[in-house]
Amino acid sequence: MTTQQTPSAEWRAAGEPDPHGDRYDCERAALAMGNLTDDVLANEAFLNYNARPPLQDLLSGSAIPPIAWMTAVKDRIRWLSRALEKAKTERNDAARGFIELLNEARTQSSQNMETALMWQRKCYEAESQRDAHCANFLKLNHDVNEVIGLLTPDDDGPVVPRVKRLADEHIALEDSLIHLSNDLRWAIRRLYNSINFTIDDRRDLARQLEGTLSRYGVQEP
């Protein structure tokens, strides 16, 4: 079994321009006997390439000379050769484009996952801060109640300012805890949306690429 390969055209293998220019850059129907399909032309040319019709039939147009069949076959072969190379080029360009798109999607997916992990870390940090605030809140609440329990109606000493200060800190810390809880819920929602977006994006893109590459007969490398 030979492994030798024959190029479709020597000028193409040598990187030279098409010697026929754009002569064959047309539809099949524009060729000689373009109304015939490839199979019909091949059959008719095989049966008539060496047949010599009577002169009167040629003059009347009721017969076709062998040279006409050979001319049509020549044009059809050249046209098919160029059409095949054009289809290969378009398929390869499409394959490269979709593979680049797939790699871009993979990169984006990796970046999205890194973003999701970042938000997960932020959630853990927010939870730790929330727990610390809760502990401080409970301690401050205990201090306030303790001081209030020591007050008498006629106290006008330094205890009152201390209570006022502790009450203000109590309110500020409570507001901080509320804001922190809201930030935590927002961070969790961002994490959820980021993960879902990554999965949906990859699923839709995979379906699109699979169908397109399958139509071109290209497998992912």
N, C-alpha and C positions, 0 to 999 in steps of 0.2 A: 504494500500500500504506500503510495507516494505521499509525501508531506509538502510537496512543492505547491505553491499558491500562485495563481495567475491574476494579476491586477485587472480591474475592469477596463482600464485605459492606461497606456504607458505615459501619456502626457500628464494624467492626474497623479500617477505615482512619482513622476519627476517634478511635481509641483509647478507645472507649466499651465498657461491658460488654455481654455477649450479652443481647439483650432476651428471649430464651427461656430464660435461665438454663442449667441443666444438662439441659434436656429432651432434647437430642440427644447427651448424653454416655452413650451406651449402645451395645449391639451392634446390628448391622443387623437381626437377627431380632426385636428388640423394637419395630420400627417397624410402621406400618400395612402390611399385605401383606409383612411381613418374611420370609415363607417364599419369596418370589420373588427371583431374582437381579436385578441391575441391568439386564441385557440383556432378560430376560423381562418385567420390569415396563415397560421402555421400549417394547417391542414391543406388549404388550397395551394399554397406555395409548394408544398411537398408533392402534391399530385400534378402540378402544372409547370414546375420549373423547367422541365425538359420537353414539354409538349409543344409542338409547332402547329398552331391552328392554321387552317386554310387561309390563303391570302384574302379571298373574298370576305371571309368572316372578320378578319382584322380590319379591312377597309370599311366594312359595314358597322363596325363597332360591337358586333355580337360576340367577339372573343377577345381575350386579353393576352398579349404576348408575354413570353417568359421574363423578359427584361423588366416588365412592369411589376411582376410578382417579386422579383429579386430586389427591385428598388424599394418596394413597400416593406419587404422584410429587413432590408438594410436600415431604413429609417426607424422601423419599429424597434430593432435591437438597440440602436443608439439611444433612442428615446427611453426605453426601459432601463438601460444601464444608468443613464443620468437620473432618472426618476428614483431608482433604487438608492443611489448615493445621496440624493437629496433627502429621502426619507430617513436614511441612517443618520445623516447630520442633524436633522430636526429631532429625531428620537434621542440622540446623545445630548443635544443642547437641552432638551426638556428634562432628561435624566439628571444632568448636572444641576439644572436650576432647582429641581425638587429635592435633590440631595443637599444642596446648600440650604434650602428652606428647612429641611429636616434637622440639619445640624444647628441652624439658628434657633429652631424650636427647642432642641435639646439644651442649648445654652441658656435660653430664656427660662426653661423649666428649672434648670439648676439654680439660676438666679432667684426665681420665685421661691424655691425651696429654702435657699439661704435666707430670704426675707421672712419666710414663715418661721424658721428657726430663731431669727432675731426677735420676732414678736413673741415667740414662746419664752425666750429668755426674759423679755420685758415683763411678761405676765408673771413669771416667777419672782422677779424683782419687786413688782407691784404688790404681789401677795405678801412678800416678806415685809415691805414697808407698811402694808395694811395691818399685819399682825403686830408690828412694833407700835403703830399708832393706837391700835386697840388696847395694848398693854398700858401705854401711857395714859390713854383716856380713862381706863379703869382706875389707875392709880390716882389721877387727878380728881376723878369723881369721889374717890374715897377721901382724899384730903379735904375737898370742899365740904363734904358731909361732916367730916370730923370737926372742921373749924366752925361750921354752922351750929353744931351741937354744943360748942363751948360758949356761944354768944348768949348774952342776956340783953333784954330790951334797952338797958341804960348803958350798955358798953359804948364808950366813945374813944377807946384807945386805938392802938395800931392794928388791932385785930380786924377792924372793919375794912381798912384799905387792903389788907391781905386777902380777905374774902372776896372783895371786888376784883382784885388782880387774878385770883384763882378762878373766879367765875368767868372773867374775860378769856383766860387761857382755855377754860373748859369749852366755851363757845367756839373759839378759834380752832381748837383741836377737833371739835365735832365737825365743823365745816371742812376742815382738811381731810377728815376721814370720808366725808361724803364725796368730795372731789376725787379722792383717790379711788373710791369704789367705782365711780363713773368712768375714770380713766382705765381701770382694770377691765370693766365690761367692754369698753371701746377697743382695748388692745386684744381681748379675746375674740371679738367680732372680726377685727382685721386679720387675725391669725386664721380664723375659720374661712373667711372669704378668700384669703390668699391661697390656702390649700385647695379649696374647691375650684378656684379659677385655674390653678395649675393642672388639676386632674381633668377638668372639662376641656381646657385648651388642648392638652395632649391627646385626649380621646378624639376630638373633632379633627384635629390635624392628622392624626394617624389614619382615620378613615379616609380623609381626602387624599393623602399621599398614597395609600394602598390602592385606591381605585385608579388614580392617575397613572402610577407606575405600572400597574397591571395592564392598563390599556396599551402602554408602550412596550410591554414585554420586558421591563427592566426590573431587576432584583436589586434590593438594597445591598450595598457592599458591606 
